[in-house]
Amino acid sequence: MNSERLKTIVSFVEPKESVIDIGTDHGYVPIMLAKMSICSRIMASDKSENALLSAKMNIREYGLLDVIELKVSDGFSNISSGYDVAILAGMGTNTIKKILSCDNLPNKIIVQSNHDIAELRRFMNDIGYKIKEEVAVFDERYYVVICYVVGQEVLTEEEILFGKSDNIDYYKYLFSKYMELYSKSGSKEYENYKTLLKTIIEKKQG
Ligand SMILES: C[S@@+](CC[C@H](N)C(=O)[O-])C[C@H]1O[C@@H](n2cnc3c(N)ncnc32)[C@H](O)[C@@H]1O
């Protein structure tokens, strides 16, 4: 629960917001939020009954069963009331996209996808959300956590591909990754990524 990834996720929640954590699994995000004592309401939900049972055990251990609501639900399908914020973390982009392909989404969505982040940025842009803040956090490996709010924004192709975080070490890490992939494959795509990342790093270094 002390993970930098989880700390970053909860840092985007503001006082008095009601929050639903979709795909809660162990329930750590709701527990961290409840310990912060800032939310007006917290819901821990998961499509897996077993996952929700493990969340319930953890929540009970922290004595927070009266603070955190629990519900088995595939995405929002079994969720009747509205929330200010939805958190979807530790899942892949396809799963996140499926969950968010419905009406009446919250105004604020905090996402942390394990794969295909560029595709997720494009999708969120298409469904009418703009990036409020994006953080690339190192927690044994890099994770990208994005806080979205309802709104329109025009993103450049570089922003779609590599995001809007200001973590220069993350861009250096991506550069090395694509350099290695390029030297193994000779792919034009990786060469292009390398060039774009070099420009981003130079700009950020000022
Ligand atoms: C790897 S865990 C992530 C746990 C936690 N959110 C985190 O970031 O550490 C992914 C969880 O998402 C749940 N999940 C996957 N698809 C889901 C869906 N459509 N609706 C609700 N939960 C889902 C899985 O059951 C699993 O418990």
Ligand as a Chemical Component Dictionary entry (heavy atoms), coordinates in Angstrom:
data_LIG
# 
_chem_comp.id                   LIG 
_chem_comp.type                 NON-POLYMER 
_chem_comp.pdbx_formal_charge   0 
_chem_comp.three_letter_code    LIG 
# 
loop_
_chem_comp_atom.comp_id 
_chem_comp_atom.atom_id 
_chem_comp_atom.alt_atom_id 
_chem_comp_atom.type_symbol 
_chem_comp_atom.charge 
_chem_comp_atom.model_Cartn_x 
_chem_comp_atom.model_Cartn_y 
_chem_comp_atom.model_Cartn_z 
_chem_comp_atom.pdbx_ordinal 
LIG C1  C1  C 0  -4.562  -5.983 -11.497 1  
LIG S1  S1  S 1  -6.004  -5.603 -10.597 2  
LIG C2  C2  C 0  -5.740  -3.885 -10.216 3  
LIG C3  C3  C 0  -6.041  -3.584 -8.797  4  
LIG C4  C4  C 0  -5.958  -2.129 -8.395  5  
LIG N1  N1  N 0  -6.897  -1.310 -9.126  6  
LIG C5  C5  C 0  -4.560  -1.578 -8.559  7  
LIG O1  O1  O 0  -4.358  -0.669 -9.392  8  
LIG O2  O2  O -1 -3.646  -2.025 -7.860  9  
LIG C6  C6  C 0  -7.271  -5.514 -11.827 10 
LIG C7  C7  C 0  -8.673  -5.742 -11.248 11 
LIG O3  O3  O 0  -9.614  -5.274 -12.206 12 
LIG C8  C8  C 0  -10.743 -6.114 -12.134 13 
LIG N2  N2  N 0  -11.510 -5.946 -13.371 14 
LIG C9  C9  C 0  -11.151 -6.308 -14.631 15 
LIG N3  N3  N 0  -12.122 -5.986 -15.499 16 
LIG C10 C10 C 0  -13.101 -5.396 -14.780 17 
LIG C11 C11 C 0  -14.381 -4.854 -15.115 18 
LIG N4  N4  N 0  -14.841 -4.874 -16.374 19 
LIG N5  N5  N 0  -15.135 -4.310 -14.127 20 
LIG C12 C12 C 0  -14.685 -4.303 -12.848 21 
LIG N6  N6  N 0  -13.498 -4.827 -12.471 22 
LIG C13 C13 C 0  -12.720 -5.362 -13.431 23 
LIG C14 C14 C 0  -10.156 -7.500 -11.942 24 
LIG O4  O4  O 0  -11.111 -8.389 -11.412 25 
LIG C15 C15 C 0  -9.000  -7.198 -10.977 26 
LIG O5  O5  O 0  -9.398  -7.367 -9.636  27 
# 
loop_
_chem_comp_bond.comp_id 
_chem_comp_bond.atom_id_1 
_chem_comp_bond.atom_id_2 
_chem_comp_bond.value_order 
_chem_comp_bond.pdbx_ordinal 
LIG C1  S1  SING 1  
LIG S1  C2  SING 2  
LIG S1  C6  SING 3  
LIG C2  C3  SING 4  
LIG C3  C4  SING 5  
LIG C4  N1  SING 6  
LIG C4  C5  SING 7  
LIG C5  O1  DOUB 8  
LIG C5  O2  SING 9  
LIG C6  C7  SING 10 
LIG C7  O3  SING 11 
LIG C7  C15 SING 12 
LIG O3  C8  SING 13 
LIG C8  N2  SING 14 
LIG C8  C14 SING 15 
LIG N2  C9  SING 16 
LIG N2  C13 SING 17 
LIG C9  N3  DOUB 18 
LIG N3  C10 SING 19 
LIG C10 C11 SING 20 
LIG C10 C13 DOUB 21 
LIG C11 N4  SING 22 
LIG C11 N5  DOUB 23 
LIG N5  C12 SING 24 
LIG C12 N6  DOUB 25 
LIG N6  C13 SING 26 
LIG C14 O4  SING 27 
LIG C14 C15 SING 28 
LIG C15 O5  SING 29 
# 
